[in-house]
Amino acid sequence: MEAEAPIKVLAIVGPTAVGKTALSIELARRVDGEIVSADSRQIYRAMDIGTAKATPEEQAAAPHHLIDVVDPDEELTLAHYRRLAAEAIAEIAARGRLPILVGGTGLYVRAVLEGWTVPEVPPQPELRRELEAWAEREGHEALHQRLAEVDPAAAARIDARNVRRVIRALEVYHATGEPISALQRKEPPAYHVFTIGLTMPRPDLYRRIDERVDRMVAAGLVAEVRALLARGYSLELPAMSGLGYRQIGQHLRGEVSLEEAVALIKRHTRRFVRQQYNWFRLSDPSIHWADVSQPFRDQVFAWVDAFVADP
């Protein structure tokens, strides 16, 4: 019996504000594709402006999946996201259309394309609160050291400043008695993947980030955060720790001026871009990079047309 052909998946990756959304919609219309979001912030409902979510008009221009999946006080684990993404990709392919995985969350992209098997340990709120309080009291480095003692492999690859991921690794160890590094493994799915990376010179990208943050504020970011707080969503929620929401929340609590909050968003977004380039390296031979500060569309269209035509 002949084996089934692998599912073709087009992936579009790159840093925030580089233009992934616009290009993905253009390509979806060109090759009869549907977009699967790989963005860990756009999964949240009612968080539209600060996450640079595709507008209703953009979503109408091409089908989108895994946007508005959970409320801000709900959690979507990496394992659950990966399962939903795999289901969406399979359904899109079954309709004879091209799945296009789009996003700047490297963890999500890698989990889907490399088939990370992630332990499905449910959140443990009490333990999380205890670890968060301990980290607040002793410092994130001390919390990271606790992880290093039980799971040195996980500690080696998780930044000590990423308290959420450190806590998650400790949570898995506490629940299973096994280090998360031993429970995670890769089982690559039957995908034929072509990955396009969008990039541009860093000064140009930083300028684009600044302009986008200004547009977000003009579009009503402050009102969006105010409405979320009014609905009872605490700034301590993981969803509200995202770029823009935490800083505008601090402004609404009177801790910083709006001007200071905007400056913080821009600064933290630049730092986030540097982290994204650690996930999506310009030296990665599996990523076909396009510099969007130069004429690039003809090259991208040629790549994608060849990928689609390849039997």
VENLINDA-V163686 format. One record per residue. RES is the residue in one letter. SS is DSSP state (h for helix, s for strand, l for the rest). Layout:
res:ss
RES:SS
RES:SS
This chain:
res:ss
M:l
E:l
A:l
E:l
A:l
P:l
I:s
K:s
V:s
L:s
A:s
I:s
V:s
G:s
P:l
T:l
A:l
V:l
G:l
K:h
T:h
A:h
L:h
S:h
I:h
E:h
L:h
A:h
R:h
R:h
V:h
D:l
G:s
E:s
I:s
V:s
S:s
A:l
D:l
S:l
R:l
Q:l
I:l
Y:s
R:l
A:l
M:l
D:l
I:l
G:l
T:l
A:l
K:l
A:l
T:l
P:h
E:h
E:h
Q:h
A:h
A:h
A:l
P:l
H:s
H:s
L:l
I:l
D:l
V:l
V:s
D:l
P:l
D:l
E:l
E:l
L:l
T:l
L:h
A:h
H:h
Y:h
R:h
R:h
L:h
A:h
A:h
E:h
A:h
I:h
A:h
E:h
I:h
A:h
A:h
R:l
G:l
R:l
L:s
P:s
I:s
L:s
V:s
G:l
G:l
T:l
G:h
L:h
Y:h
V:h
R:h
A:h
V:h
L:h
E:l
G:l
W:s
T:s
V:l
P:l
E:l
V:l
P:l
P:l
Q:l
P:h
E:h
L:h
R:h
R:h
E:h
L:h
E:h
A:h
W:h
A:h
E:h
R:h
E:h
G:l
H:h
E:h
A:h
L:h
H:h
Q:h
R:h
L:h
A:h
E:h
V:h
D:l
P:h
A:h
A:h
A:h
A:h
R:h
I:l
D:l
A:l
R:l
N:l
V:h
R:h
R:h
V:h
I:h
R:h
A:h
L:h
E:h
V:h
Y:h
H:h
A:h
T:h
G:l
E:l
P:l
I:h
S:h
A:h
L:h
Q:l
R:s
K:s
E:l
P:l
P:l
A:l
Y:s
H:s
V:s
F:s
T:s
I:s
G:s
L:s
T:s
M:l
P:l
R:h
P:h
D:h
L:h
Y:h
R:h
R:h
I:h
D:h
E:h
R:h
V:h
D:h
R:h
M:h
V:h
A:h
A:h
G:l
L:h
V:h
A:h
E:h
V:h
R:h
A:h
L:h
L:h
A:h
R:l
G:l
Y:l
S:l
L:l
E:l
L:l
P:l
A:h
M:h
S:h
G:l
L:l
G:l
Y:h
R:h
Q:h
I:h
G:h
Q:h
H:h
L:h
R:l
G:l
E:l
V:l
S:l
L:h
E:h
E:h
A:h
V:h
A:h
L:h
I:h
K:h
R:h
H:h
T:h
R:h
R:h
F:h
V:h
R:h
Q:h
Q:h
Y:h
N:h
W:h
F:l
R:l
L:l
S:l
D:l
P:l
S:l
I:s
H:s
W:s
A:s
D:s
V:l
S:l
Q:l
P:l
F:l
R:h
D:h
Q:h
V:h
F:h
A:h
W:h
V:h
D:h
A:h
F:h
V:h
A:h
D:l
P:l
